[in-house]
Amino acid sequence: MLFWVSAFVVGYVYLGYPLLAWLLARTIGRPVRRAPILPRVTVVTAAYNEAAHIAATVRNKLEQDYPQELLDVIVVSDESTDGTDGIVEAFGPRVTLLRQAPRAGKTAALNLAAGVARGEVLVFADANSIYSPDAVRRLVANFADTTVGYVTGKMVYVTPEGSLVGDGCSTYMKYENWLREQETALAAVIGVDGGVDAVRRSLYRPMRADQLPDFVLPLSVARLGQRVVYEPGAQLREVTLAATADEYRMRVRVALRALWALWDMRDLLNPIRSPMLAFQLASHKLLRYLAFVPLAIVLVTSFALAGSGVVYMAAAVVQCAFWATALAVRTTGIASLPHYFLLLNVASAHACLRFLRGERMATWAPRTG
């Protein structure tokens, strides 16, 4: 019973829910009515010791294919000590520098900027992200649909030399982006990139410094009855984390903050209040972060039952091959999927342990997790 129930849960998390989302998107889904509108936009960036990247990032936003008089930039320096502030101040009147002291993290920085932003639409950009020239225009077009409150774009990782890595750190991100396309037609995209996102300023709600804005803010928009949608045409390039250890630390941090967000917004898991949103949130996030539990049970029980039938023996052999590949292969492409899958689930287990200990996290070192 343990084997079959756990195997069902694993299958549902990674295959069943995406297939259900695809089916629902084609039967009861709603298309997004995009149109070329031009509201005033404020691009917000939180930066901590980003002197090496902030000039290119700000310049990229100022050069967007969008009317200059309708686009401005706010950079919140989170008590930077490396000259970031001076670089930002040199850009002139279209760029506003806010200094946050003492250091409080990205979420507090976004709260600070949202309080003074002039734009009808707030666009969130990471301190090291480079947008495609039409990214802002493509994000904004979704707000022509009055049911849309939050839009997330597509993150494309590149090597330090600028060559494409693919749709994310691994093949896994192709799967995630496909799932976001299905969720766009439903209640909300569950989980966004955070570095190429936009929200109606009227829907922005201040968050605690330890909360994950990439998760809490879109969910707060969905709580208000507005849609959270995916715009694959709005792309950003960001240098991938080269070391597995850095990627692991980043994944632990994101999972830990997401678990606290799920706890803080647990009312959204009530199927009576919002059946579709509760279904999506439980399937895509809650069960995904806890998937390491049924994965471990399937592994242990398949070996315990290996002598009881060919099905259990085959399951044990397949899992041995998969996890051996995960430990041995760390290249890009399809061969890297087992390794990245293992990293994600071990990071989730680590984050769950820290969550149960009551640990919270508001600040971290850029690009090292």
N, C-alpha and C positions, 0 to 999 in steps of 0.2 A: 504493500500500500504506500509506504514512504517513497519508494522508487517511482511509482507511477504518478502519484500526486505531484512530486517534485519535478518530474520530467514534463508533466503537463504545464506547470507554472512557468518553467524555463521556455517551453515552446510558445506559450501564450505571450510572454514578455517580448520575445524577439521576433516572432513570426505571426502569432495570432492577432495581437493588437494592431500591428501595421496593416494586416490584411483586412481587419474589421474597419479600420480607419479609411482604407482605400474604398471599401464597399460603401460605407456611409457617405463618403465624399461624393460618390457618384449617384447616390439615391436621394439623399436629403441635404446635400451640401449646397452652399450659397457662393456664387462667384463674387469676386471683388470688382466693383465698378470703378476702375481707374480712369483718371482724366488729367490733362495737363494744367494743374492749378499752380498758383504762385503765392502762397502765404509767406509772411515774414518768418525766417528761420534763424535760430541761434544754435550753433554747434558748440557743444560742451565737452571739454576734455579735462580729466583729472591727471595730474602729472606729479610724480615723485622722483627727483633726480633723473630727468629725461633729457639732459642737455645734448646728448648724442643724437636724439631723434626728433625733438619737439619742433625745430625749425622746419624740417621737411613736412611734418604732419600739419602744422598750421598753414604753411604755404599751399599745401595740397587742398585744404578746405577753402582757402580764399580764392583759389583758381578753379573752383567748381563751375560747371556749366549752369549757372544760376545768376539772376540779376544781382550785381554787387550791392545795390542799395537795399536789397531784401535779405542779405545774409551777413551775419556777424559771428564772431567767435569769442567764447569765454574759455580761458585756461585757468584752472584752479591749481595752484602750486601747493602741494601738501607738505609745506615746510621744507622745500627742496634746499639743498646746500651746495649744489654743483654748478650754479650759474643759469639754471633753467629760467628763473625770473627775468633776468636781464635780456635773454634771447627773446622772450615773449614780448616784453615791453618795447623792443625795437621795431615791432611790426606796425605800430601806429594806431589810429583811432578805431579801425575795424576790429581790433583785437583787445579784449579786456582781460587784464590779469587780476586774479583774486588770490590772496595768499591766506592759506589756512594754517593757523598755528594755535595750539600745538597740533602736531600731526594726528589726523583722525581717520584717514583712509578714503577710498574712492566714494563710498556711499555718502559720507558726510560732505564730500566735495560737490557731488551732484546736487545735494540739497541746497548747499550754499549758492551754487550757480543758478538753480531754478528759481530762487527767490528774487534774482535781479535780472533775469533774462527778458529780452523784449520780444522774442519771437513767438508767434502763435504755435509753432512747432519746434520742439527741442530735438536735436539730433545728438546722439552720444557717440563720441569717437575716442578710441584708445590713443595713448600718447605716441605709439609707434605704428599707427595704422595709416595706410595709403589707400584712398578711395579711387575707384574708377571715376573718370571726369563727370559722368552723369549720375553718380550714386545718389546725391541729395535730391535731384529732380525725380528720380525713380522712386525713392522712398516717399516723397511728398505726394506723388500722383495717387497713392492709395487712399489718402485722406479726402479725396473727392467723394469717396463712399462714406456717408455719414455714420455708418455702423462701425467703422474702423477707428480704433483709438490708439493702436500701437502697431508699428511695423518693424520687422527685423530683416536685415539683408543677409548676404552670403559672404562668409569669411573664406578666403583662399589663402592657404599657407604657402610661403615660398622659402627657399634656402637663403642664407645670408647673401649669396651672389645674385639673388633675384629670380632664379629659375623656379618654375612651379613644382610644388610637391604633389599637388592633386587637390581634391575637394576636402581639404582638412588634413590633419596629421596622418591620416591613413584612409584606407578604403571604408572604414567605419563611418566617416563623415558623409560619404555619398549616401549611405543608408539613412543617416540622420536628416540630411537635406531632403531626400525623397519623402520621408515621413512628415517633415514640416509642410511640404506641398499638400499632403492629404489633410493635415490638421487645419490648414488655412481655410478650407471649405467648411470646417466644423466650428466649434465654439472658440477655440484659441490654439495658437501654436504654444506648446508646453516646453518652455526653455528656449532662450534666444542667445545670440552670440555676444551681445553687449557692446561690441565695438562698431557696429554699423546698424544703429537702431534709432527710431524716432517715435515720439509720443506727442499728442496734443498737450500743450502746456496746461490747459484747463483740467486735464486729467492727472497731472503729476501729483503724487502724494508723498510727502517727506517720509523717509525711512530711518530706522535706527542704524547707527554706524556699523553694526555687525551684520546687518542684513545684506543679502545678495541682490543687488539691483537688477541683474539680468533675469532674475526669477520672480522676486517680490513685486517689482513695478509692473511687469506685464500681467501678473495675476491680479494685482489691485485694479488694473484697467478692466480685466475680464469680470471682476467682481461687480463693477459698475455697469455691466451689461454691454460693454463695447468689445469689438473683436480684436484679436491679436493675429496679425497675418504675416506671411513670409513673402518677401520680394527678392527673388533670385537675381534680378537684373541689377540690384544695388550691391556692388561687390567691393570688398576691401582686400588689400594684400597685407599680410602680416608675417614677419619672419618667424618660422617655426622654432620651437624649443629643440635644440640639437641633442641634449642629453636626456636619457630615459629618466634619470633621477629628477631633473627639473620638471619634466612632464608629469611624473608621478606626484611630486609635491603640489603642482598646480591642480591636478585632479582631486587630490585629497582635500585641498582648500575649497574647491568648488563644491564637492560633494558635501562637506561639512556644513557650509553655509546654506546649501540647498535643503539639507535635512532640517536645519533650524527654520528655514522659510516654510517648509511643509508643516512644521509644528505650529508656527505662528499663524498660518493661514489654513489650519486644519478644518475650519468650517466649510471650506470649499470642497472638501471630500464628502460632504453630505449630499447624497443623491437626490434628496427631496428638494433641496434648495436649487440646485442646478445639475440635472442628471447628466447632460453631455460633458460639462466641464469636470464634474467629479469622476466620470468614467475615464476621461483623458488623463487627468492628473494622477489618478491611482495607477492606471496602466502604464503610462509613459515615464513617470518619475518615481512614485513610491515603490512599485514593484521592481522597477529597474535598479534602484539603489539597493534594494534588498535581495537582488537576484543571486548574490554570492551564497546565500543560505541554501536554496534548492539546488544550486550547482554543486555545492559540497556534498549534499545528501545524495544526489544522483551518483556522484563519483564513489562514495563510500558504499552505498547499497548495491551498486552494480558489481563491485568486487565481492561483496559478501554473498551475492546471489549467483556468482559466475558459474558455479557448479550445478545450478538448478535449471538451466535452460540456455538455448543458443542465443536468445534475445539478450539476456543479461551478460553473457560472455562477449557478444558483439559490442554491446554498449561499453563494457570495460576496455576492450581493445581500441575502439574508436576514441574514447576519451584519453587513453594513454598516448595515442598518436597525436591528438590535438594539443594536449598540454605539453608534450615533448617538443612539438613544433613551436609552441608559444615561448618556451624557455630558450630555444636555440636560435630562432629567426627574428631579426630586428630590422630588416630592410623595409623599404617602402613598397607600396603596391599590395596586391591581394595576399602575398605571402606573409605580410606583416600583420594581417588581421588577427590571427590567434594571439600574437604577442600583445597587441593593443587591447584585445578583449580581456586578457589576463590582467594587464595593468589597470584597466578600468575597474574590474571587479575587486582586485586586491585593494585598490585605493578606496573603493566604496566601503569595504570591510573596515579599513583603517579609520575612515571618517565616521562610521557608525560607532566604533569603539570610543572615539573622541566625543561624539555626540552624547553617548550614554554617560560619559564622565562629566558632562556639562561644559565642555570647552567651547569657547566662541572665538571668532577671528575677525578683525576689522582691517588690519594693515598687513602688508607683506612686501617683499622685495620684488621689483619688476622683473619679469621674465625668468624668475627662479622659483616661482610658486610661493 
